[in-house]
Amino acid sequence: MKNIFNNTLSKKDLKKEVTLYGWVAKKRNLGGVIFIDLRDRSGIIQLLIKPDNSNYKLASSLKNESVIKVKGIVALREKVNPNLKTGEIEIEVSDLVLLNTSSDLPFEIQDDTTALEDTRLKYRYLDLRRNCLKEKIILRHNIVKTIRDYLNSQDFIEIETPILCKSTPEGARDYLVPSRVNKHKFYALPQSPQIFKQLLMIGGMERYYQVARCFRDEDLRADRQPEFTQIDMEMSFIEESDIQNIVEGMMKSIFSKVKGIELKTPFKRMTYDEAMDKYGSDKPDLRFDLPLYDVSNIFKNSDFTVFKEALKDGVIKCLVINDSNNLISRKKIDKYTELVKVYKALGLAYLKYDNGWNSGIFKFLKEDELKALKDLLNIKDKDVVFFVCDKKKVANVALGELRNKLAHDFDLIDNNKYSFLWVTDFPVFEWSDEENRYMACHHPFTSPKDSDVDKLLTDKEHCKAKAYDIVLNGYEVGGGSIRIHDASVQQKMFEALGFTKEEALEKFGFFLEAFDYGTPPHGGLALGLERLVMILSDTTNIKDVIAFPKTASASDLMSKAPNVVDEKQLDDLYLKLKS
């Protein structure tokens, strides 16, 4: 068995005979002397084979990525390589065994590869040999280990919940699994362990966690995959602040042990309404400022048609960026305009200030309006003000996206900073244009604020929940809530979501029945492991932190999944494909 990793060797091992295993990362013949970079999981060590060595001919024939076993003596290198942990030593080879050779590579195994992503995903097992990718996978392991150690120390117990579950409404589409032994019936893969972890609280487990695999059939993007991992936790007899304190302690442990960074707690807290009004997002990136301003009151008597029409049922909001380097051209403004239109805004107005207002819409505005605007926004030379005039939600979201774009364009983001934020007091419901009804903002088991229970059926728009998200650098890395533990409130929630009593019993009967047997107050949170690792490994692509990820079309280029199955398998499942 291999018992020495390359990077465990150093000058303290000089003259020691060692046996090493690994891959040929690079081979060089310098004046007859062959140098081989032997790579294993831990890193690179240099091998030395001289012309009089009986292994010289074999060493000369080795191809890159061949697997070898070597025996030799640890010696000092003539020329130190400061970029390697083993850069002061090398192995003078006495025995060399070729364990397996390699075919010609589809791309070079190096960090700065120019290979297309599709090629790397097709040969993912080769891609994993690249140091930059390997380190991210190891970082993921270390984060999970730290999380387990921390939660174990806080009296949590790790419990697995089922993968084959019942399909229930609300949320993303389920991945369905047909049952062979239950004709015409289906399991669903879990979108989260939500119901089961609440049942564990009813079962008296009190503190549970799980590194849980979850599945959602939804449109993919850079920070989303069809199968992903949650750090899932639930606690009984707690309040919101208790859960937040536990999570903050866990984050402190992760950052200290994995990154060597000491976080300050408590993290900043902000209500959902404040986050949307000030930053146009429920997951604002606070590594930079750039707030939004509501200037509706300044223009309440405006003669400018665009502003006048907008204020009939909407708002006028703006943000300010200083363009001292003249980065904002007419072409850029057109691009920013197209950006806000993607988020349903009708358009983008702007003003420029340089020793006075001199461009944009200033000629349509009154002198007193411009003065009030200048005073409120503390306008300086080279400032540019961007306006969105629309319904409040549209204006907030559109300007929030523009805020993020401007931060990137103007290099406002400190990439060495980690900015945590708790966003609290989410709405219980959100309106769905697609469904033409109110839906649960988080999930149907989220407890409303005590003061808003009576609004569940009469004033959905203004119901607030005991719900909270933890945000890091503009990403929602986790979300949770205090759960409903009163059967009458849960029934009222189902009614508010449009379920009849019969429909609620059909979908959630086993869960509702459990409420009759002593349900403790409880709540929890789930962290998105991949997003957290993605941020801590300084990448913006979630595929980088998953060993075998899917493409944007939810396919695996390496294994060719999903694939066609034969008729016999379909017959066993009582299925027939539509043409």
C-alpha positions as CSV (number, residue, x, y, z in Angstrom):
1,M,0.0,0.0,0.0
2,K,1.2,3.5,-0.7
3,N,2.2,5.2,2.5
4,I,4.2,8.2,1.5
5,F,2.7,11.3,-0.3
6,N,5.2,13.5,-2.2
7,N,4.6,16.6,-0.2
8,T,5.3,14.9,3.1
9,L,9.0,14.6,2.1
10,S,11.6,17.4,2.9
11,K,15.2,17.9,3.8
12,K,14.7,16.1,7.0
13,D,14.4,12.9,4.9
14,L,17.8,13.2,3.2
15,K,19.5,9.9,2.4
16,K,16.3,8.0,3.2
17,E,15.1,5.3,0.8
18,V,11.5,5.8,-0.2
19,T,8.9,4.2,-2.5
20,L,6.6,6.6,-4.4
21,Y,3.7,6.2,-6.7
22,G,2.1,8.7,-9.1
23,W,1.8,10.1,-12.6
24,V,4.4,11.5,-14.9
25,A,3.5,15.2,-15.1
26,K,6.5,16.2,-17.1
27,K,9.8,14.7,-18.5
28,R,12.9,16.6,-19.4
29,N,16.2,15.3,-20.9
30,L,19.0,17.7,-20.0
31,G,22.4,16.6,-21.3
32,G,21.6,13.0,-20.9
33,V,20.2,13.3,-17.4
34,I,16.4,12.7,-17.3
35,F,14.3,14.6,-14.8
36,I,10.7,13.5,-14.2
37,D,8.1,15.5,-12.3
38,L,6.2,12.9,-10.4
39,R,2.7,14.0,-9.4
40,D,0.4,12.5,-6.8
41,R,-2.6,14.0,-5.0
42,S,-0.3,16.0,-2.7
43,G,1.9,17.6,-5.3
44,I,5.1,17.3,-7.4
45,I,8.5,15.9,-6.6
46,Q,11.4,15.6,-9.0
47,L,13.0,12.3,-10.0
48,L,16.5,12.0,-11.2
49,I,17.7,9.2,-13.6
50,K,21.3,9.3,-14.9
51,P,22.5,7.7,-18.1
52,D,24.3,4.8,-16.3
53,N,21.0,3.9,-14.5
54,S,19.6,0.5,-15.5
55,N,16.1,2.2,-15.6
56,Y,17.3,4.9,-18.1
57,K,15.8,3.3,-21.2
58,L,12.4,2.9,-19.6
59,A,12.5,6.4,-18.2
60,S,13.3,7.7,-21.7
61,S,10.2,6.0,-23.1
62,L,7.7,7.2,-20.5
63,K,4.8,9.3,-21.8
64,N,3.1,12.1,-19.8
65,E,0.4,10.8,-17.5
66,S,1.8,7.3,-17.3
67,V,1.5,5.7,-13.9
68,I,4.7,4.6,-12.3
69,K,6.2,3.2,-9.1
70,V,9.7,4.4,-8.1
71,K,12.2,3.5,-5.4
72,G,15.1,5.8,-4.6
73,I,17.1,7.9,-2.2
74,V,16.1,11.5,-1.1
75,A,18.8,13.9,-2.1
76,L,19.4,17.7,-2.3
77,R,18.6,19.4,-5.6
78,E,21.4,21.4,-7.2
79,K,18.9,24.1,-8.1
80,V,16.1,24.9,-5.6
81,N,12.6,25.4,-7.0
82,P,10.9,27.8,-4.6
83,N,7.5,27.2,-6.3
84,L,7.4,23.6,-5.0
85,K,6.9,22.4,-1.5
86,T,9.5,19.7,-2.3
87,G,11.6,22.2,-4.2
88,E,14.8,21.6,-2.2
89,I,14.9,17.8,-2.7
90,E,14.7,15.2,-5.5
91,I,14.7,11.4,-5.6
92,E,17.7,9.6,-7.1
93,V,15.9,6.7,-8.7
94,S,17.2,3.1,-8.1
95,D,14.1,1.2,-9.4
96,L,11.4,2.2,-11.8
97,V,8.2,0.2,-12.7
98,L,5.7,1.3,-15.3
99,L,2.3,0.4,-13.9
100,N,0.3,1.8,-16.8
101,T,0.9,3.9,-19.8
102,S,-1.2,6.8,-21.2
103,S,-2.7,7.5,-24.6
104,D,-2.2,10.9,-26.2
105,L,-4.0,13.5,-24.1
106,P,-7.0,15.4,-25.4
107,F,-5.6,18.5,-23.5
108,E,-2.6,19.3,-21.5
109,I,-2.9,18.7,-17.7
110,Q,-2.0,22.3,-16.6
111,D,-3.8,25.0,-14.6
112,D,-3.8,27.5,-17.5
113,T,-5.3,25.1,-20.0
114,T,-6.9,26.5,-23.1
115,A,-9.2,23.5,-23.5
116,L,-12.9,24.2,-23.9
117,E,-15.1,23.4,-20.9
118,D,-17.0,20.8,-22.9
119,T,-13.8,19.0,-23.6
120,R,-12.7,19.1,-20.0
121,L,-16.1,17.8,-18.8
122,K,-16.0,15.0,-21.3
123,Y,-12.6,13.9,-19.8
124,R,-13.4,15.0,-16.3
125,Y,-11.1,12.4,-14.8
126,L,-8.2,14.1,-16.5
127,D,-9.5,17.6,-15.6
128,L,-9.4,16.5,-11.9
129,R,-5.6,16.0,-12.2
130,R,-5.2,19.8,-12.7
131,N,-3.9,21.3,-9.5
132,C,-6.4,24.2,-9.5
133,L,-9.4,21.9,-9.7
134,K,-8.0,19.3,-7.3
135,E,-7.5,22.0,-4.6
136,K,-11.1,23.1,-4.9
137,I,-12.3,19.5,-4.3
138,I,-10.0,19.1,-1.3
139,L,-11.2,22.5,0.0
140,R,-14.7,21.2,-0.2
141,H,-13.7,18.1,1.8
142,N,-12.1,20.3,4.5
143,I,-15.1,22.5,4.7
144,V,-17.5,19.6,5.2
145,K,-15.2,18.0,7.8
146,T,-15.1,21.3,9.7
147,I,-18.9,21.6,9.6
148,R,-19.3,18.1,10.9
149,D,-16.8,18.7,13.7
150,Y,-18.5,22.0,14.7
151,L,-22.1,20.6,14.6
152,N,-21.1,17.5,16.5
153,S,-19.6,19.8,19.2
154,Q,-22.9,21.6,19.4
155,D,-24.9,18.4,20.3
156,F,-26.3,17.8,16.8
157,I,-26.7,14.3,15.5
158,E,-26.3,13.4,11.8
159,I,-29.3,11.5,10.4
160,E,-29.9,10.4,6.8
161,T,-33.4,11.0,5.3
162,P,-34.9,9.2,2.3
163,I,-33.9,9.8,-1.3
164,L,-37.0,8.1,-2.7
165,C,-39.9,10.4,-1.5
166,K,-43.4,11.5,-2.2
167,S,-43.9,14.1,-4.9
168,T,-45.4,17.3,-3.3
169,P,-46.4,20.6,-4.9
170,E,-44.8,24.0,-4.4
171,G,-41.2,24.8,-5.4
172,A,-39.3,23.6,-8.5
173,R,-40.2,20.6,-10.6
174,D,-39.5,17.2,-9.1
175,Y,-37.3,14.5,-10.6
176,L,-39.6,11.5,-10.8
177,V,-38.7,7.9,-10.4
178,P,-41.2,5.3,-11.6
179,S,-41.9,2.4,-9.3
180,R,-41.7,-1.1,-10.7
181,V,-43.5,-2.8,-7.8
182,N,-46.2,-0.1,-7.5
183,K,-47.7,0.1,-10.9
184,H,-48.3,3.6,-12.3
185,K,-46.9,5.2,-9.2
186,F,-43.8,7.4,-8.9
187,Y,-41.3,8.5,-6.3
188,A,-39.8,11.9,-6.3
189,L,-36.1,12.7,-5.6
190,P,-36.0,15.2,-2.7
191,Q,-35.7,18.9,-3.4
192,S,-34.7,19.2,0.3
193,P,-35.3,17.0,3.4
194,Q,-37.8,19.6,4.6
195,I,-40.6,17.4,5.8
196,F,-38.4,14.7,7.1
197,K,-36.3,17.0,9.3
198,Q,-39.4,18.5,10.8
199,L,-40.6,15.0,11.5
200,L,-37.3,14.3,13.2
201,M,-38.1,17.2,15.5
202,I,-41.5,15.7,16.2
203,G,-39.7,12.4,16.8
204,G,-37.7,14.1,19.6
205,M,-34.2,14.2,18.0
206,E,-34.0,17.9,18.9
207,R,-30.9,18.8,17.0
208,Y,-30.3,17.2,13.6
209,Y,-28.0,17.8,10.6
210,Q,-27.2,16.1,7.4
211,V,-24.9,16.6,4.4
212,A,-28.0,16.1,2.1
213,R,-28.2,15.4,-1.6
214,C,-31.0,17.4,-3.2
215,F,-32.5,17.4,-6.7
216,R,-34.4,20.1,-8.6
217,D,-35.5,20.1,-12.2
218,E,-35.0,23.8,-13.0
219,D,-33.2,26.0,-15.4
220,L,-29.5,26.0,-14.7
221,R,-26.9,28.8,-14.4
222,A,-23.3,29.4,-13.2
223,D,-24.3,28.9,-9.5
224,R,-26.9,26.1,-9.9
225,Q,-26.9,22.4,-10.7
226,P,-29.7,19.8,-11.0
227,E,-28.2,17.8,-8.1
228,F,-26.6,19.6,-5.2
229,T,-25.6,19.3,-1.6
230,Q,-27.2,21.1,1.4
231,I,-25.8,21.4,4.9
232,D,-29.2,20.8,6.4
233,M,-30.0,21.4,10.1
234,E,-33.0,21.6,12.4
235,M,-33.4,22.4,16.1
236,S,-36.2,22.3,18.6
237,F,-37.0,24.8,21.3
238,I,-35.2,27.7,19.7
239,E,-35.8,31.2,18.2
240,E,-34.5,32.8,15.1
241,S,-31.5,34.3,16.9
242,D,-30.4,30.9,18.3
243,I,-30.2,29.4,14.8
244,Q,-28.3,32.5,13.5
245,N,-25.8,32.3,16.4
246,I,-25.2,28.6,15.7
247,V,-24.6,29.3,12.0
248,E,-22.3,32.3,12.7
249,G,-20.3,30.1,15.0
250,M,-20.0,27.5,12.2
251,M,-18.9,30.1,9.7
252,K,-16.3,31.4,12.2
253,S,-15.0,27.8,12.5
254,I,-14.9,27.3,8.7
255,F,-13.1,30.5,8.0
256,S,-10.6,30.1,10.8
257,K,-9.7,26.5,10.1
258,V,-9.9,26.5,6.3
259,K,-8.9,30.0,5.3
260,G,-7.0,31.3,8.4
261,I,-9.4,34.2,8.6
262,E,-11.0,35.3,11.9
263,L,-14.5,36.6,11.3
264,K,-16.2,39.2,13.5
265,T,-19.7,38.3,14.8
266,P,-22.5,39.0,15.0
267,F,-23.1,39.5,11.3
268,K,-25.0,42.5,10.1
269,R,-28.7,42.1,9.9
270,M,-31.2,43.8,7.5
271,T,-34.8,43.3,6.8
272,Y,-36.0,42.1,3.4
273,D,-37.8,45.4,2.8
274,E,-34.6,47.4,3.7
275,A,-32.5,45.3,1.4
276,M,-34.8,45.7,-1.5
277,D,-35.3,49.4,-1.0
278,K,-31.6,50.2,-0.4
279,Y,-29.9,47.7,-2.7
280,G,-32.5,46.3,-5.0
281,S,-31.8,42.7,-4.0
282,D,-32.6,40.3,-1.2
283,K,-29.0,39.2,-1.4
284,P,-27.0,42.4,-1.7
285,D,-23.3,42.4,-2.1
286,L,-22.0,44.7,0.7
287,R,-18.4,44.7,-0.3
288,F,-19.2,48.0,-2.0
289,D,-21.8,50.7,-1.2
290,L,-23.7,52.2,-4.1
291,P,-27.1,52.5,-2.5
292,L,-30.4,53.2,-4.3
293,Y,-32.4,56.4,-3.5
294,D,-36.1,57.1,-3.7
295,V,-36.4,60.6,-5.2
296,S,-40.1,60.4,-5.9
297,N,-40.9,63.2,-3.5
298,I,-38.4,65.6,-5.2
299,F,-40.3,65.2,-8.5
300,K,-43.9,64.9,-7.2
301,N,-44.8,68.1,-9.1
302,S,-42.5,67.5,-12.1
303,D,-43.5,68.6,-15.6
304,F,-41.3,65.9,-17.1
305,T,-43.8,63.5,-18.7
306,V,-41.8,60.3,-17.9
307,F,-41.6,61.2,-14.2
308,K,-45.2,62.4,-14.0
309,E,-46.6,59.2,-15.6
310,A,-44.4,57.0,-13.4
311,L,-45.6,58.5,-10.2
312,K,-49.2,57.7,-10.9
313,D,-48.6,54.1,-9.7
314,G,-44.9,53.8,-9.2
315,V,-41.7,55.4,-7.9
316,I,-38.6,57.2,-9.2
317,K,-35.4,55.6,-7.9
318,C,-31.8,56.3,-8.7
319,L,-28.2,55.5,-7.9
320,V,-25.0,57.6,-8.3
321,I,-21.7,56.6,-9.7
322,N,-18.6,58.8,-10.0
323,D,-17.2,58.7,-13.5
324,S,-13.9,60.5,-13.0
325,N,-12.2,58.3,-15.6
326,N,-14.8,58.8,-18.2
327,L,-15.8,55.2,-18.5
328,I,-19.4,55.8,-19.3
329,S,-19.9,56.4,-23.0
330,R,-23.1,56.7,-25.0
331,K,-22.6,53.1,-26.0
332,K,-22.3,52.0,-22.3
333,I,-25.5,53.8,-21.4
334,D,-27.2,52.0,-24.2
335,K,-26.0,48.7,-22.7
336,Y,-27.1,49.7,-19.3
337,T,-30.5,50.5,-20.7
338,E,-30.8,47.1,-22.3
339,L,-29.8,45.5,-18.9
340,V,-32.6,47.2,-17.0
341,K,-35.1,46.3,-19.7
342,V,-34.2,42.6,-19.1
343,Y,-35.6,43.1,-15.6
344,K,-38.9,44.6,-17.0
345,A,-38.0,48.3,-16.6
346,L,-39.3,50.5,-19.4
347,G,-36.0,52.4,-19.7
348,L,-33.1,54.2,-18.1
349,A,-32.8,57.9,-17.7
350,Y,-29.6,59.7,-16.6
351,L,-28.0,63.0,-15.6
352,K,-24.4,64.0,-15.7
353,Y,-22.8,66.6,-13.5
354,D,-19.5,68.4,-14.4
355,N,-19.4,71.9,-13.0
356,G,-23.2,71.9,-13.4
357,W,-25.8,69.6,-15.0
358,N,-24.8,69.3,-18.7
359,S,-26.4,66.2,-20.3
360,G,-29.1,63.7,-20.1
361,I,-32.6,64.8,-19.1
362,F,-31.6,68.0,-17.2
363,K,-33.3,70.3,-19.7
364,F,-36.7,68.8,-18.8
365,L,-36.2,69.4,-15.0
366,K,-36.9,72.5,-12.9
367,E,-34.0,74.3,-11.2
368,D,-35.4,73.6,-7.7
369,E,-35.7,69.9,-8.5
370,L,-32.1,69.7,-9.7
371,K,-30.9,71.6,-6.6
372,A,-32.9,69.3,-4.2
373,L,-31.5,66.3,-6.1
374,K,-27.9,67.6,-5.8
375,D,-28.3,68.2,-2.1
376,L,-29.9,64.8,-1.3
377,L,-27.4,62.8,-3.3
378,N,-24.3,65.0,-2.4
379,I,-23.5,65.3,-6.1
380,K,-19.8,66.0,-7.0
381,D,-18.1,66.7,-10.3
382,K,-18.1,63.7,-12.7
383,D,-21.1,62.1,-11.0
384,V,-23.6,60.3,-13.1
385,V,-27.2,59.7,-11.8
386,F,-29.2,56.8,-13.3
387,F,-33.0,56.7,-12.9
388,V,-35.6,54.0,-13.2
389,C,-39.2,55.1,-13.1
390,D,-41.5,52.2,-12.7
391,K,-43.5,50.2,-10.2
392,K,-41.5,49.9,-7.0
393,K,-40.6,46.2,-7.3
394,V,-39.4,46.7,-10.9
395,A,-37.4,49.8,-10.1
396,N,-35.7,48.2,-7.2
397,V,-34.7,45.0,-9.0
398,A,-33.6,46.7,-12.2
399,L,-31.5,49.2,-10.4
400,G,-30.1,46.4,-8.2
401,E,-28.9,44.6,-11.2
402,L,-27.4,47.8,-12.6
403,R,-25.7,48.4,-9.2
404,N,-23.9,45.0,-9.6
405,K,-22.9,45.8,-13.2
406,L,-21.5,49.2,-12.3
407,A,-19.6,47.7,-9.4
408,H,-17.8,45.3,-11.8
409,D,-17.3,47.9,-14.5
410,F,-15.8,50.4,-12.0
411,D,-13.8,47.8,-10.1
412,L,-15.6,48.7,-6.8
413,I,-15.5,45.1,-5.4
414,D,-12.8,44.1,-2.9
415,N,-12.2,40.5,-3.9
416,N,-10.2,39.9,-0.7
417,K,-13.2,40.8,1.5
418,Y,-15.9,38.5,2.8
419,S,-19.1,40.3,3.7
420,F,-21.8,38.4,5.6
421,L,-25.4,39.6,6.0
422,W,-28.5,38.2,7.5
423,V,-31.7,39.2,5.6
424,T,-34.7,38.8,7.8
425,D,-38.5,39.3,7.8
426,F,-39.1,37.9,4.3
427,P,-42.7,38.0,2.9
428,V,-44.7,34.8,3.6
429,F,-46.1,34.9,0.0
430,E,-44.9,36.1,-3.4
431,W,-47.1,36.7,-6.4
432,S,-46.5,34.4,-9.4
433,D,-47.5,35.8,-12.8
434,E,-47.1,32.3,-14.2
435,E,-49.5,30.7,-11.7
436,N,-51.7,33.8,-11.3
437,R,-51.7,33.4,-7.6
438,Y,-49.7,33.9,-4.4
439,M,-47.2,31.2,-3.6
440,A,-45.0,30.5,-0.6
441,C,-41.9,32.7,-0.7
442,H,-39.8,30.0,1.0
443,H,-42.0,26.9,1.6
444,P,-45.5,26.2,3.0
445,F,-44.1,25.3,6.5
446,T,-42.6,28.7,7.2
447,S,-44.1,30.3,10.2
448,P,-45.6,33.8,9.8
449,K,-44.8,36.5,12.3
450,D,-47.1,36.0,15.3
451,S,-48.7,39.4,14.6
452,D,-49.5,38.4,11.0
453,V,-51.2,35.0,11.5
454,D,-54.6,36.6,11.0
455,K,-53.4,38.2,7.7
456,L,-52.8,34.8,6.1
457,L,-56.3,34.7,4.5
458,T,-57.0,38.5,4.3
459,D,-53.8,40.4,3.5
460,K,-51.3,38.1,1.9
461,E,-49.3,41.0,0.4
462,H,-48.3,42.3,3.9
463,C,-47.7,39.0,5.7
464,K,-44.1,38.7,7.1
465,A,-42.4,35.4,8.0
466,K,-40.0,34.3,10.6
467,A,-37.6,33.6,7.7
468,Y,-34.0,34.5,7.2
469,D,-31.3,34.1,4.6
470,I,-27.6,34.3,5.1
471,V,-25.8,36.2,2.3
472,L,-22.1,36.2,1.5
473,N,-20.7,38.5,-1.2
474,G,-24.0,38.8,-3.0
475,Y,-24.8,35.1,-3.0
476,E,-27.6,33.5,-0.9
477,V,-25.5,30.8,0.7
478,G,-28.3,29.6,3.1
479,G,-31.9,30.1,4.1
480,G,-34.2,29.0,6.8
481,S,-37.1,29.8,9.0
482,I,-39.0,29.0,12.2
483,R,-41.5,26.4,11.2
484,I,-45.2,26.2,11.9
485,H,-45.8,23.8,14.8
486,D,-49.5,24.5,15.3
487,A,-51.8,22.3,13.2
488,S,-54.5,25.1,12.9
489,V,-51.9,27.6,11.6
490,Q,-50.6,25.0,9.1
491,Q,-54.1,24.3,7.9
492,K,-54.7,28.1,7.5
493,M,-51.4,28.3,5.5
494,F,-52.5,25.6,3.1
495,E,-55.8,27.3,2.7
496,A,-54.1,30.6,1.9
497,L,-52.1,28.8,-0.8
498,G,-55.2,27.5,-2.4
499,F,-55.3,23.9,-1.2
500,T,-58.6,22.5,-0.2
501,K,-58.6,20.4,3.0
502,E,-58.8,17.3,0.9
503,E,-55.9,18.3,-1.3
504,A,-53.8,19.2,1.8
505,L,-54.5,15.8,3.3
506,E,-53.7,14.0,0.0
507,K,-50.3,15.7,-0.3
508,F,-49.3,16.1,3.3
509,G,-51.6,13.9,5.3
510,F,-48.9,11.9,7.0
511,F,-47.2,15.2,8.0
512,L,-50.3,16.9,9.3
513,E,-51.2,13.8,11.3
514,A,-47.9,14.0,13.1
515,F,-48.9,17.5,14.4
516,D,-51.5,15.8,16.6
517,Y,-48.8,14.1,18.7
518,G,-46.9,16.8,20.4
519,T,-45.0,19.0,18.0
520,P,-42.3,21.1,19.6
521,P,-41.5,24.6,18.4
522,H,-38.6,24.2,15.9
523,G,-36.7,25.8,13.1
524,G,-33.7,25.4,10.9
525,L,-31.6,26.4,8.0
526,A,-30.0,24.8,4.9
527,L,-26.6,26.0,3.5
528,G,-25.8,25.5,-0.1
529,L,-22.5,23.7,0.1
530,E,-21.4,24.3,-3.5
531,R,-22.1,28.0,-3.3
532,L,-20.1,28.3,-0.1
533,V,-17.1,26.4,-1.5
534,M,-17.4,28.3,-4.8
535,I,-16.9,31.6,-2.9
536,L,-14.1,30.3,-0.7
537,S,-12.3,28.9,-3.7
538,D,-12.5,32.2,-5.6
539,T,-14.4,30.9,-8.6
540,T,-17.7,32.0,-10.1
541,N,-18.5,28.6,-11.7
542,I,-20.1,26.0,-9.5
543,K,-18.9,23.2,-11.7
544,D,-15.4,23.9,-10.4
545,V,-16.3,22.6,-6.9
546,I,-18.2,19.4,-8.0
547,A,-16.3,16.3,-9.0
548,F,-18.6,15.3,-11.8
549,P,-20.9,18.2,-12.7
550,K,-23.6,18.5,-15.3
551,T,-23.8,21.0,-18.2
552,A,-26.3,23.8,-18.6
553,S,-28.6,21.3,-20.3
554,A,-28.4,18.9,-17.3
555,S,-26.3,16.4,-19.2
556,D,-23.1,14.5,-18.3
557,L,-20.7,14.7,-21.3
558,M,-18.5,12.1,-19.8
559,S,-21.0,9.3,-19.1
560,K,-23.5,10.5,-21.7
561,A,-26.3,10.7,-19.1
562,P,-29.2,11.0,-19.5
563,N,-29.4,8.1,-22.0
564,V,-32.0,6.0,-23.9
565,V,-33.1,2.9,-22.1
566,D,-34.4,-0.3,-23.8
567,E,-38.0,-1.3,-24.2
568,K,-37.7,-4.1,-21.6
569,Q,-36.8,-1.6,-18.9
570,L,-39.8,0.6,-19.9
571,D,-42.1,-2.4,-19.9
572,D,-41.0,-3.3,-16.4
573,L,-42.1,0.2,-15.3
574,Y,-45.4,0.2,-17.3
575,L,-44.1,3.2,-19.3
576,K,-44.5,4.0,-23.0
577,L,-42.7,6.9,-24.7
578,K,-44.6,9.5,-26.7
579,S,-43.3,10.1,-30.2
